[in-house]
Amino acid sequence: MLMRGMLISFSDPNIGLVPTLVPFQYNPAEVTRTIKVNRESALRSPGLRVDDYPTESYTLKLELDGVDAVDKPITGVMGVQPLLAAVEAMLEPVTGWGVLGSLGSALSGAVASLTGGSGPMPAPSLPLVVLAWSAMRIVPVRIDSYTAQETAFNAALLPVQATVDLSLTVLRTTDLTCHMKMANFVANAYQASRSAMAITGVAQGVELML
């Protein structure tokens, strides 16, 4: 059975709750990974000094096609618009941080009403998004850009075919707070997988030379 990549979104990055799954209808034919060394303020320093861990990013294109599913209840009426909306929702900030943020906002409001002041409102946060691309690449990401090209429409002018270009930045534990336990777990597991693969790569280098 062919494994499909997917995006998994959690509205609360602290405790996860029920995820939203967006499986790829077709696996992208090409995935570009870029790893950039962080040396902006260290450029004045010679040698190997850096500012921080490298930044890793992914770019990929999703293809959505509902032409052959017009007899199905959702696609027949709405085309691929619901899938587009599901991905777009991953770029929308949630108030506070989900359930914990709502409780914190309520508590701040109660304190402010008792003291006559107005406490600071928590900054909005994006939902936690996880890119699942093979068993070795399950990684928390931030969607930095989304570009949808809609190329065919139904009678209601809803798209039945579309391509989506996504740019994703990998989140490390240094990008996350200690309260974001699920995100930290996934980030640590991804880095551990990369380290294990690097060790295997040494053996593979010898293997391919023989």
N, C-alpha and C positions, 0 to 999 in steps of 0.2 A: 504493500500500500504506500502510495506517495505521501511523504510528509509535507504538510503545507505550513508556510510561515504565517504568522499572525501578529496583530497588535492586541495587547491586553491592557485595558485601562481600569484603574481603580480610582474612584472618586475621592477616597480618603487615603492620602499617602502614608498616614500614620499606621492605621490598622487594617487597611485593605478593603474589608467588606466584600460585597459581591462584585466580581469583575465584569466588565463589558468586553466581549470577545469579537474581534473583527478578523476572521480568517481571510487569507488572500485567496481570491477566486482562482487566480493563476499565480504560481510562483514567479517573481520577477526573473527575467532572463539575465539580468546583470545587477549586481550590488557593488557599489563603490565604497570602500572604506578608506578614510584618510586619518592618519595619525600625525599630529603636529606638535613639535617640541615647543614648550613655553619658555621663550628666552627674551621676551620683549624688554623688560627692565634689566636683564642680565647681559644685554649686548655689549655693555661697557666692560664687562668682565671677560677676560680671555678664557679659553679652555672649555671645560665641560660643565660649567655652572649653569643652572637653570632656575626658573622662578617656581615651577610647580611640576606636577606630573603632566605627561603629554595629554593633549585633547584628542579624543577619538570621535569620529563622526561617520555616519552612514548616509548615503543617498541612494534612493531606489525609486522605481516607477511601478505603480500598481495599475493593472488593467481590469476594468469592470465592464462586463458585457451581459446585458439582460435580454438580448434579442431572442435567444432560444428558450427563454423562460416566461414568455408573455402569457402562457396559460396558467401560470402559478399565481396564487392570490395576491401576494405582496408585489412581486415584480411586475405582474400584469397591469396593476393600477398605478404604481409609483415608480416604476423603472428601478434604477440603481440609486435614486436620491436618498433612501434611508441609509445605505452604506456610506455614501459621501457624508451625510450628516453625522454618522457615528464617528468617523475619523475627525471631522471638524470639531466635534465636541471635545476631543482630546486637547485642543488648543485653547479652550475656554476656561478661565480661572474659576475655581469654586470658592465660595465665601469661606473665609477662614481656612480650615483644613477639615472639611467634612463634619462628622459628628463631633469630634473633639473641638473643632473650631466653633461650631454652633454653641456648644456648652460654654466655651470660653467667652464668646461674645455675650451670651446671656448673663454670665457672672459679672463681666465688666460693666454691662448695662445696669445691673442691680447695684453694684458698688457705686457707680456714678450717680444713680438716683438717690442713694443714701447720703453721699458726701456733697452732692450739689455740683460735682465736677463732671467732666466728660473724659472717660478713659480712652486711651489710644485704641483704634480699631485694628485688628490683625490684618496684615497685608494679604491680598488674595494669592492663592497658590494654584498652579496647574495641577490637574490630576496626575497621579503616578501612571506612566505608560511603560510597558515592558514589551520589547521587541523579542519575539521568539523565532529565531532563524537557525534551525538545527538544534540538536541537544546540547551542543557546545557553545551556542550563542543565544543565551537567554539573558537579556541585559536591560536594566532600567535606562530609559532615554527621555530626552525632552525633544518634542517636535518643534524645530526652529522655523520651518517654512513648509507651506502646503500650497501646491498649485494644481488645480483641477482643470482639465480640458474636456469639455462635454462635446461629443461629436455626433450624437444621434438622439432624437427625442420622440416621445410618444404623442398621441393626440392632445394630451394635457400639457404638452411642452415640458415634461419632466424627462431628464436624461435617461436613456436606455444603454448608452455606451459612454464610457469616460476613462481617461487616464489621469492618474494622480502622481505628481512628483513630490516626494517627501525628503526633507533634510532633517536628520536626527543627530543629536549630540548625546554621547554616552555619559551617564552620570556615575561618578565614583563616590566612594564613601565620604571623601572630602567635600563633595557637593551637597551632602545630605545631613540632616540633623539626626541626633541620636534617637529622637522619638520615631523616626521613620524606619521602623524595624523591618518591615517587609522589603522596602527598597534597599536597605543596607544588606540584608541577607542575599538578595539577588545580585547586588553589586559585588559582594565578596565572593559569591559562587562563580561569577563570571571571571573575575580576576584570577581565582584559583584555577579555573579551567584553562585560562590563557597560559598560566605558569606551567601547568602540567603539559600542555601542548608544546611549549617551548622546549621542555626537556626531551619530549619525544622527537622534536624536530632535529635535535643533535644526532640521535640514532638514525633518523630518516636520511639526514645528509650523508652519513656513511653508507647507508643502504643503497642510495641512488648512485653512489660512486662505483659500486661493485659491478 
